[in-house]
């Protein structure tokens, strides 16, 4: 029997006709009341797995066929009764892309419970400056590309919005490019010891740069960002996701070069995985400045060429002393250039605890005070 049927009842009627039976005969064969059989054929009662097996035994038609027709019929009837709910679909997309629970936990959005969906919707619209959270990656002021060359994720953009929100609250003098260029050597002088990094936020503030350190969301991998509130107000956001002295200074100098070159003035320059290969000229320029700042490339390249593959500890420490920087800065450059991340690991000191007390911080248990606009 190859006919197409839309309901189990249509299939049953066709099978009765093929056998020359009426409903009374089938009811008798099934030991079923005629009223029950009539309801099954009319669709007012659903065909269960047990009833489908009974039909299979009588008509030699696989029980799954009756159940499949019942499923299709039930779904079609439900679509007629059910009203479309575009809000549900939007929420599903938002919850799939954004770590809403973490945003609530970190008090980026002010909601008592994730189950209060109306409150969640309202807070997300506020957080994203009135933009639809489901469409946030398409907003004009979103970072168009990351340093890795891919579109930023919704979670990465949420971090970016948080950096922007916090930076708007800060009272910082007008940006002075000449002051920043003069500050680079002052920052360079801080590379001798990890505790000296605590002076960096104040030095940058004096130049008119807002430095904001925001812990990254668990579902995103970000190193930093350069953005501008206006042409006189640059912002550097950092995650410090790697608690290493060399990484802190590399990322900070990388972002400072973006500021000096006025990168990110129209679209934030969002940097993801700075340990990778730069994909455009802006990133290559910033990477080059950062590498040279941490440890002169020519000296590092010469050391690698002369000492590889042994790299004696005494010679390594001697190079760091000559350069006037902490061994972690030299170790970081050697590791990156050689791919030998097993080298000098004992010199890779932590720095986050030295920087956070003097910086504007959001994360690691602290919540930056941000007004509700």
C-alpha positions as CSV (number, residue, x, y, z in Angstrom):
1,X,0.0,0.0,0.0
2,X,1.9,3.1,-1.3
3,X,-0.7,5.8,-0.8
4,X,0.3,8.9,1.2
5,X,-1.7,9.3,4.4
6,X,-1.7,12.3,6.7
7,X,-3.3,10.7,9.7
8,X,-3.5,7.2,11.3
9,X,-7.2,7.2,10.7
10,X,-6.8,7.6,6.9
11,X,-4.4,4.6,6.9
12,X,-6.9,2.5,9.0
13,X,-9.8,3.4,6.7
14,X,-7.8,2.4,3.6
15,X,-6.8,-0.9,5.3
16,X,-10.5,-1.6,6.1
17,X,-11.5,-0.9,2.5
18,X,-8.7,-3.2,1.2
19,X,-10.1,-6.0,3.4
20,X,-13.7,-5.3,2.7
21,X,-14.3,-4.8,6.5
22,X,-16.3,-2.2,8.3
23,X,-15.5,-0.7,11.7
24,X,-17.7,-3.2,13.6
25,X,-15.7,-6.1,12.2
26,X,-12.3,-4.5,13.1
27,X,-13.6,-3.6,16.6
28,X,-14.5,-7.2,17.1
29,X,-11.2,-8.5,15.9
30,X,-9.3,-6.1,18.1
31,X,-11.6,-6.7,21.1
32,X,-12.2,-2.9,21.2
33,X,-15.4,-0.9,21.5
34,X,-16.7,0.7,18.3
35,X,-16.7,4.1,19.9
36,X,-13.0,3.8,20.7
37,X,-12.2,2.7,17.2
38,X,-14.2,5.6,15.8
39,X,-12.2,8.0,17.9
40,X,-9.0,6.6,16.7
41,X,-10.1,6.9,13.1
42,X,-11.4,10.4,13.5
43,X,-8.3,11.6,15.3
44,X,-10.0,12.5,18.6
45,X,-8.0,9.8,20.3
46,X,-4.3,9.2,19.8
47,X,-2.9,5.9,18.6
48,X,-0.6,4.6,21.4
49,X,2.3,2.2,21.0
50,X,0.1,-0.7,22.3
51,X,-2.7,0.1,19.8
52,X,-0.2,0.4,17.0
53,X,1.1,-3.1,17.8
54,X,-2.5,-4.4,17.7
55,X,-3.0,-2.9,14.2
56,X,0.4,-4.4,13.1
57,X,-0.9,-7.9,14.2
58,X,-4.2,-7.5,12.3
59,X,-3.1,-5.7,9.1
60,X,0.6,-6.9,8.9
61,X,1.7,-3.2,8.7
62,X,4.6,-2.1,10.8
63,X,3.5,-0.4,14.1
64,X,6.0,2.4,13.5
65,X,4.0,3.6,10.5
66,X,0.9,4.2,12.6
67,X,3.0,6.0,15.3
68,X,4.8,8.1,12.7
69,X,1.5,9.3,11.2
70,X,0.3,10.0,14.7
71,X,3.4,12.1,15.4
72,X,3.0,14.1,12.2
73,X,-0.7,14.7,13.0
74,X,-0.1,15.8,16.6
75,X,2.6,18.2,15.5
76,X,0.5,19.7,12.7
77,X,-2.4,20.2,15.1
78,X,-0.1,21.8,17.7
79,X,1.2,24.3,15.1
80,X,-2.4,25.3,14.3
81,X,-3.2,25.9,18.0
82,X,0.2,27.3,19.1
83,X,1.0,31.0,18.4
84,X,4.4,31.9,17.0
85,X,6.7,33.3,19.8
86,X,9.6,35.3,18.2
87,X,10.8,36.4,21.7
88,X,11.4,32.7,22.6
89,X,13.6,32.2,19.5
90,X,15.5,35.4,20.3
91,X,16.1,34.4,23.9
92,X,17.4,31.0,22.8
93,X,19.9,32.7,20.5
94,X,21.0,35.1,23.2
95,X,21.4,32.4,25.8
96,X,23.3,30.3,23.3
97,X,25.8,33.0,22.5
98,X,26.1,34.9,25.7
99,X,27.2,33.5,29.1
100,X,24.2,35.2,30.8
101,X,24.6,33.3,34.1
102,X,28.2,34.5,34.4
103,X,27.2,38.1,33.5
104,X,24.6,38.0,36.3
105,X,27.1,36.5,38.7
106,X,29.7,39.2,38.0
107,X,26.9,41.8,38.3
108,X,27.3,43.1,34.7
109,X,23.5,42.9,34.6
110,X,21.4,43.5,37.7
111,X,19.1,40.5,37.8
112,X,18.1,38.5,40.9
113,X,17.4,35.2,39.0
114,X,18.1,34.0,35.5
115,X,14.5,32.7,35.5
116,X,13.2,36.3,35.6
117,X,13.4,36.5,31.8
118,X,11.7,39.9,31.4
119,X,14.3,41.4,33.8
120,X,17.1,39.6,31.9
121,X,15.8,41.0,28.6
122,X,15.6,44.5,30.0
123,X,19.1,44.4,31.6
124,X,20.7,43.0,28.4
125,X,19.2,45.8,26.3
126,X,20.6,48.3,28.9
127,X,24.0,46.6,29.0
128,X,24.3,46.8,25.2
129,X,23.2,50.5,25.1
130,X,19.8,49.7,23.6
131,X,21.0,47.3,21.0
132,X,19.3,43.9,20.4
133,X,21.6,41.4,22.2
134,X,20.7,38.8,19.5
135,X,22.1,41.2,16.8
136,X,24.9,42.7,18.8
137,X,27.7,41.5,16.5
138,X,26.2,43.7,13.7
139,X,26.3,47.0,15.6
140,X,28.2,49.8,13.9
141,X,30.6,50.3,16.9
142,X,31.4,46.6,17.3
143,X,35.0,45.5,16.6
144,X,34.9,44.3,13.0
145,X,37.8,42.0,13.2
146,X,40.0,40.5,15.9
147,X,43.8,40.2,15.6
148,X,43.1,36.5,14.8
149,X,41.2,37.6,11.7
150,X,37.8,36.3,12.7
151,X,34.6,38.0,13.7
152,X,34.5,38.7,17.4
153,X,32.1,36.4,19.4
154,X,29.1,37.8,21.4
155,X,31.0,37.0,24.6
156,X,34.0,38.9,23.4
157,X,31.8,41.9,22.5
158,X,30.1,41.7,25.9
159,X,33.6,42.1,27.5
160,X,34.3,45.0,25.2
161,X,31.0,46.7,26.2
162,X,32.0,46.3,29.9
163,X,35.4,47.9,29.3
164,X,33.7,50.8,27.6
165,X,31.1,51.2,30.4
166,X,33.8,51.3,33.1
167,X,36.0,53.7,31.1
168,X,33.2,56.2,30.8
169,X,33.0,56.5,34.6
170,X,36.7,57.5,34.9
171,X,37.9,61.1,35.3
172,X,41.1,61.3,33.2
173,X,42.8,64.4,31.7
174,X,42.8,65.0,27.9
175,X,45.0,62.6,26.0
176,X,48.5,64.0,25.3
177,X,50.4,62.1,22.6
178,X,53.7,63.8,23.4
179,X,53.3,62.9,27.1
180,X,52.7,59.3,26.2
181,X,55.8,59.1,24.0
182,X,57.8,60.6,26.9
183,X,56.2,58.0,29.2
184,X,57.4,55.0,27.2
185,X,61.0,55.2,28.6
186,X,59.5,55.6,32.1
187,X,57.5,52.4,31.6
188,X,60.6,50.7,30.2
189,X,62.4,51.5,33.5
190,X,59.7,49.5,35.4
191,X,60.8,46.2,33.7
192,X,63.5,45.4,36.2
193,X,61.1,44.0,38.9
194,X,57.5,42.7,38.9
195,X,56.4,45.0,41.8
196,X,57.3,48.0,39.7
197,X,54.3,47.4,37.4
198,X,52.1,48.9,40.0
199,X,53.1,52.4,38.7
200,X,51.9,51.8,35.2
201,X,48.2,52.7,35.7
202,X,49.2,56.1,37.2
203,X,51.7,56.9,34.5
204,X,49.1,56.2,31.8
205,X,46.4,58.2,33.5
206,X,48.7,61.2,33.6
207,X,49.0,60.9,29.8
208,X,45.2,60.8,29.4
209,X,44.8,57.0,28.9
210,X,42.1,55.1,30.7
211,X,43.6,51.7,31.6
212,X,40.8,49.2,32.6
213,X,41.5,45.6,33.6
214,X,38.5,43.4,33.2
215,X,38.7,39.6,33.7
216,X,37.6,37.8,30.5
217,X,34.4,35.8,30.4
218,X,35.1,32.1,30.6
219,X,33.8,31.5,27.1
220,X,36.1,34.0,25.5
221,X,39.8,34.4,24.9
222,X,40.9,38.0,24.9
223,X,44.2,39.7,25.6
224,X,43.3,43.4,25.2
225,X,41.6,46.1,23.3
226,X,42.3,49.7,22.2
227,X,39.2,51.9,21.8
228,X,38.4,55.6,21.9
229,X,35.5,57.3,23.7
230,X,36.2,60.3,21.5
231,X,39.3,61.6,19.7
232,X,40.8,62.8,23.0
233,X,40.0,59.8,25.2
234,X,41.8,56.5,24.4
235,X,41.0,53.4,26.4
236,X,43.1,50.3,26.9
237,X,41.3,47.2,28.2
238,X,43.3,44.2,29.4
239,X,42.2,40.8,30.7
240,X,45.6,39.6,32.2
241,X,44.3,36.1,31.5
242,X,47.9,34.9,31.6
243,X,49.4,35.8,35.0
244,X,52.9,36.4,33.7
245,X,55.2,39.4,33.8
246,X,56.3,39.1,30.2
247,X,52.7,38.8,28.9
248,X,51.5,41.8,30.9
249,X,54.1,44.1,29.5
250,X,53.9,42.7,25.9
251,X,50.1,43.2,25.8
252,X,50.3,46.7,27.4
253,X,52.9,47.9,25.0
254,X,51.1,46.4,22.1
255,X,47.9,48.3,23.0
256,X,50.0,51.5,23.6
257,X,51.2,51.3,20.0
258,X,47.6,51.1,18.8
259,X,47.0,54.3,20.8
260,X,50.0,56.1,19.4
261,X,49.0,55.1,15.8
262,X,45.4,56.0,16.6
263,X,44.2,52.5,15.7
264,X,40.8,51.6,17.0
265,X,39.5,55.1,16.8
266,X,36.5,54.1,14.6
267,X,36.3,50.4,15.3
268,X,37.8,49.0,18.5
269,X,41.0,47.0,17.9
270,X,40.2,43.8,19.8
271,X,43.2,41.6,20.3
272,X,42.7,37.8,20.7
273,X,45.6,35.5,21.2
274,X,48.5,37.8,20.7
275,X,50.8,34.8,20.8
276,X,49.8,34.0,17.3
277,X,51.0,35.4,14.0
278,X,49.8,38.9,13.2
279,X,47.5,39.0,10.2
280,X,47.5,42.7,9.2
281,X,49.9,45.7,9.2
282,X,48.4,47.3,12.3
283,X,49.0,44.1,14.4
284,X,52.5,43.6,13.0
285,X,53.4,47.1,13.9
286,X,52.0,46.8,17.4
287,X,53.7,43.4,17.9
288,X,57.0,44.8,16.7
289,X,56.9,47.7,19.2
290,X,55.9,45.3,22.0
291,X,58.7,42.9,21.3
292,X,61.3,45.7,21.0
293,X,60.0,47.2,24.3
294,X,60.3,43.9,26.3
295,X,63.7,42.9,25.0
296,X,65.5,44.3,21.8
297,X,64.9,41.8,19.0
298,X,68.4,42.1,17.6
299,X,69.9,41.1,21.0
300,X,67.5,38.2,21.4
301,X,68.1,37.0,17.9
302,X,71.8,37.1,18.3
303,X,71.7,35.3,21.6
304,X,69.6,32.5,20.1
305,X,71.9,32.2,17.1
306,X,75.0,32.0,19.3
307,X,73.7,29.7,22.1
308,X,71.1,27.4,20.6
309,X,70.2,24.8,21.4
310,X,71.8,24.7,24.9
311,X,71.0,28.2,26.3
312,X,73.2,28.2,29.4
313,X,71.5,29.7,32.5
314,X,74.5,31.9,33.3
315,X,74.5,33.5,29.9
316,X,70.7,34.0,29.9
317,X,70.9,35.8,33.2
318,X,73.8,37.8,32.0
319,X,71.8,39.0,29.0
320,X,68.9,40.1,31.2
321,X,71.3,42.0,33.4
322,X,72.9,43.8,30.4
323,X,69.5,44.7,29.0
324,X,68.3,46.0,32.5
325,X,65.1,43.9,32.5
326,X,63.8,41.1,34.6
327,X,64.8,37.6,33.3
328,X,61.0,36.9,32.6
329,X,61.1,39.5,29.7
330,X,64.0,37.8,28.0
331,X,62.6,34.3,28.7
332,X,59.3,35.2,27.1
333,X,60.9,36.4,23.9
334,X,63.2,33.4,23.7
335,X,60.3,31.0,24.3
336,X,58.2,32.7,21.6
337,X,61.0,32.8,19.0
338,X,62.2,29.2,19.5
339,X,58.9,27.6,20.4
340,X,60.8,26.1,23.4
341,X,58.3,26.9,26.2
342,X,60.1,24.6,28.5
343,X,63.0,27.0,28.8
344,X,63.6,29.2,31.9
345,X,60.1,28.4,33.3
346,X,61.3,29.2,36.8
347,X,61.8,32.8,35.8
348,X,58.2,33.3,34.6
349,X,57.0,35.3,37.6
350,X,53.4,36.2,38.3
351,X,52.4,39.8,38.3
352,X,48.6,40.2,38.6
353,X,48.6,40.7,42.3
354,X,51.2,43.5,41.9
355,X,49.1,45.4,39.3
356,X,45.5,45.0,40.4
357,X,45.7,47.0,43.6
358,X,46.6,50.2,41.7
359,X,44.4,49.7,38.7
360,X,40.7,50.0,37.8
361,X,39.6,46.3,38.0
362,X,36.5,44.3,37.3
363,X,36.8,40.6,38.1
364,X,38.6,38.2,40.4
365,X,35.9,39.0,43.0
366,X,35.8,42.7,42.4
367,X,33.1,44.7,40.7
368,X,33.9,48.0,39.2
369,X,31.3,50.7,40.1
370,X,29.3,51.5,37.0
371,X,26.3,53.8,37.0
372,X,23.1,52.7,35.3
373,X,22.4,54.9,32.3
